[in-house]
Amino acid sequence: MAYVSQEMKKRLAPAIKAVLKKHNMKGSIAVRHHSTLVVNIKEGAIPFDKEDHYQINEYHYERNYADNPKLVAFLNDLVPAMKGPDFFDESDAMTDYFHRSHYTDINFGKWNQSYKMVA
């Protein structure tokens, strides 16, 4: 069963913050429902012109954003930092068996606050 504690968030936060700083992005880190580590990107130097707020599909971002190499490079660094060294995924959708260390969500903006691009 997926589980993320506040302690686990604290252990992963330095690596996530280093990625945000490296790519000149600002965001927050949260835990949702004790199973999902969430990074909400508030503003940054990477152009992203979707809706007011948008959730990234971490499995297909390289293909979906191939026309935005800065975004792909950022996500290539962020996704492993969010998973961390103890991440595992032994899920098997064919048998309806889901077993992983935790889930991850990456959001550009929030429902009440749009992502802001800064130079």
C-alpha atoms as a printed R data frame, in Angstrom:
    type eleno elety resid chain resno      x      y       z
1   ATOM     1    CA   MET     A     1  0.000  0.000   0.000
2   ATOM     2    CA   ALA     A     2  1.355  3.425  -0.954
3   ATOM     3    CA   TYR     A     3  2.330  5.597   1.980
4   ATOM     4    CA   VAL     A     4  4.097  8.947   2.366
5   ATOM     5    CA   SER     A     5  4.844 10.318   5.808
6   ATOM     6    CA   GLN     A     6  5.882 13.840   6.736
7   ATOM     7    CA   GLU     A     7  9.261 12.376   7.661
8   ATOM     8    CA   MET     A     8  9.641 10.925   4.173
9   ATOM     9    CA   LYS     A     9  8.695 14.307   2.680
10  ATOM    10    CA   LYS     A    10 11.406 15.946   4.791
11  ATOM    11    CA   ARG     A    11 13.986 13.426   3.526
12  ATOM    12    CA   LEU     A    12 13.037 14.013  -0.136
13  ATOM    13    CA   ALA     A    13 12.619 17.807   0.144
14  ATOM    14    CA   PRO     A    14 16.311 18.804  -0.171
15  ATOM    15    CA   ALA     A    15 16.702 16.976  -3.493
16  ATOM    16    CA   ILE     A    16 13.415 18.393  -4.802
17  ATOM    17    CA   LYS     A    17 14.346 21.928  -3.726
18  ATOM    18    CA   ALA     A    18 17.748 21.539  -5.419
19  ATOM    19    CA   VAL     A    19 16.015 20.640  -8.700
20  ATOM    20    CA   LEU     A    20 13.660 23.613  -8.376
21  ATOM    21    CA   LYS     A    21 16.596 25.941  -7.739
22  ATOM    22    CA   LYS     A    22 18.659 24.463 -10.593
23  ATOM    23    CA   HIS     A    23 15.853 25.171 -13.092
24  ATOM    24    CA   ASN     A    24 14.882 28.538 -11.555
25  ATOM    25    CA   MET     A    25 11.430 27.346 -10.482
26  ATOM    26    CA   LYS     A    26  9.398 28.041  -7.342
27  ATOM    27    CA   GLY     A    27  7.043 25.521  -5.844
28  ATOM    28    CA   SER     A    28  5.756 23.806  -2.750
29  ATOM    29    CA   ILE     A    29  5.886 20.222  -1.548
30  ATOM    30    CA   ALA     A    30  2.930 18.525   0.110
31  ATOM    31    CA   VAL     A    31  1.544 15.134   1.084
32  ATOM    32    CA   ARG     A    32 -1.992 14.264  -0.024
33  ATOM    33    CA   HIS     A    33 -4.023 11.487   1.612
34  ATOM    34    CA   HIS     A    34 -0.863  9.911   3.104
35  ATOM    35    CA   SER     A    35 -0.170  8.225  -0.256
36  ATOM    36    CA   THR     A    36  0.890 10.931  -2.711
37  ATOM    37    CA   LEU     A    37  3.845 13.290  -2.733
38  ATOM    38    CA   VAL     A    38  2.754 16.479  -4.531
39  ATOM    39    CA   VAL     A    39  4.889 19.257  -6.005
40  ATOM    40    CA   ASN     A    40  2.949 22.382  -6.963
41  ATOM    41    CA   ILE     A    41  4.922 24.635  -9.307
42  ATOM    42    CA   LYS     A    42  3.935 28.254  -8.672
43  ATOM    43    CA   GLU     A    43  6.245 30.162 -10.995
44  ATOM    44    CA   GLY     A    44  9.378 29.762 -13.020
45  ATOM    45    CA   ALA     A    45 11.457 30.437 -16.095
46  ATOM    46    CA   ILE     A    46 10.081 27.537 -18.138
47  ATOM    47    CA   PRO     A    47  7.360 28.459 -20.633
48  ATOM    48    CA   PHE     A    48  4.209 26.464 -20.007
49  ATOM    49    CA   ASP     A    49  1.058 27.589 -21.761
50  ATOM    50    CA   LYS     A    50 -1.662 25.163 -20.867
51  ATOM    51    CA   GLU     A    51 -4.675 26.050 -18.755
52  ATOM    52    CA   ASP     A    52 -4.678 28.034 -15.517
53  ATOM    53    CA   HIS     A    53 -3.575 24.916 -13.699
54  ATOM    54    CA   TYR     A    54 -2.436 21.596 -15.100
55  ATOM    55    CA   GLN     A    55 -1.336 18.202 -13.787
56  ATOM    56    CA   ILE     A    56  1.634 16.595 -15.543
57  ATOM    57    CA   ASN     A    57  1.377 12.949 -16.607
58  ATOM    58    CA   GLU     A    58  4.683 11.652 -15.257
59  ATOM    59    CA   TYR     A    59  4.620  8.594 -17.518
60  ATOM    60    CA   HIS     A    60  4.342 10.375 -20.874
61  ATOM    61    CA   TYR     A    61  5.827 13.838 -20.374
62  ATOM    62    CA   GLU     A    62  8.756 13.241 -22.727
63  ATOM    63    CA   ARG     A    63  6.393 12.538 -25.606
64  ATOM    64    CA   ASN     A    64  3.706 15.066 -24.622
65  ATOM    65    CA   TYR     A    65  6.157 17.956 -24.244
66  ATOM    66    CA   ALA     A    66  8.785 17.047 -26.858
67  ATOM    67    CA   ASP     A    67  8.442 20.583 -28.251
68  ATOM    68    CA   ASN     A    68  9.497 22.066 -24.869
69  ATOM    69    CA   PRO     A    69 13.031 20.746 -24.101
70  ATOM    70    CA   LYS     A    70 13.414 22.955 -21.003
71  ATOM    71    CA   LEU     A    71 10.300 21.411 -19.464
72  ATOM    72    CA   VAL     A    72 11.435 17.874 -20.312
73  ATOM    73    CA   ALA     A    73 14.874 18.518 -18.777
74  ATOM    74    CA   PHE     A    74 13.218 19.895 -15.625
75  ATOM    75    CA   LEU     A    75 10.880 16.893 -15.309
76  ATOM    76    CA   ASN     A    76 13.771 14.475 -16.000
77  ATOM    77    CA   ASP     A    77 15.394 15.855 -12.848
78  ATOM    78    CA   LEU     A    78 12.237 16.346 -10.754
79  ATOM    79    CA   VAL     A    79 10.569 12.936 -11.141
80  ATOM    80    CA   PRO     A    80 13.564 10.911  -9.808
81  ATOM    81    CA   ALA     A    81 14.014 13.421  -6.961
82  ATOM    82    CA   MET     A    82 10.362 12.932  -5.974
83  ATOM    83    CA   LYS     A    83 10.664  9.156  -6.061
84  ATOM    84    CA   GLY     A    84 13.872  9.039  -4.054
85  ATOM    85    CA   PRO     A    85 16.232  6.125  -3.455
86  ATOM    86    CA   ASP     A    86 13.675  3.906  -1.682
87  ATOM    87    CA   PHE     A    87 10.990  4.073  -4.385
88  ATOM    88    CA   PHE     A    88  9.550  0.792  -5.639
89  ATOM    89    CA   ASP     A    89  6.637 -0.155  -7.879
90  ATOM    90    CA   GLU     A    90  5.606 -3.801  -7.960
91  ATOM    91    CA   SER     A    91  2.168 -3.104  -9.401
92  ATOM    92    CA   ASP     A    92  0.520 -5.420 -11.913
93  ATOM    93    CA   ALA     A    93 -2.560 -3.890 -13.522
94  ATOM    94    CA   MET     A    94 -3.386 -7.173 -15.279
95  ATOM    95    CA   THR     A    95 -4.152 -8.812 -11.944
96  ATOM    96    CA   ASP     A    96 -5.464 -5.643 -10.267
97  ATOM    97    CA   TYR     A    97 -2.498 -5.590  -7.865
98  ATOM    98    CA   PHE     A    98 -1.138 -2.180  -6.942
99  ATOM    99    CA   HIS     A    99  1.856 -2.074  -4.640
100 ATOM   100    CA   ARG     A   100  4.260  0.842  -4.669
101 ATOM   101    CA   SER     A   101  6.080  2.965  -2.140
102 ATOM   102    CA   HIS     A   102  4.126  6.138  -2.994
103 ATOM   103    CA   TYR     A   103  2.451  8.074  -5.780
104 ATOM   104    CA   THR     A   104  3.695 11.374  -7.204
105 ATOM   105    CA   ASP     A   105  1.814 14.362  -8.627
106 ATOM   106    CA   ILE     A   106  3.275 17.391 -10.381
107 ATOM   107    CA   ASN     A   107  1.005 20.393 -10.840
108 ATOM   108    CA   PHE     A   108  1.646 23.631 -12.678
109 ATOM   109    CA   GLY     A   109 -0.461 26.132 -10.791
110 ATOM   110    CA   LYS     A   110 -3.345 25.323  -8.466
111 ATOM   111    CA   TRP     A   111 -7.096 25.507  -8.802
112 ATOM   112    CA   ASN     A   112 -7.041 29.008  -7.325
113 ATOM   113    CA   GLN     A   113 -3.660 30.248  -8.568
114 ATOM   114    CA   SER     A   114 -2.284 30.065 -12.117
115 ATOM   115    CA   TYR     A   115  1.316 29.197 -12.974
116 ATOM   116    CA   LYS     A   116  3.254 32.395 -13.547
117 ATOM   117    CA   MET     A   117  6.175 32.543 -15.965
118 ATOM   118    CA   VAL     A   118  8.979 34.882 -14.934
119 ATOM   119    CA   ALA     A   119 12.098 35.789 -16.851
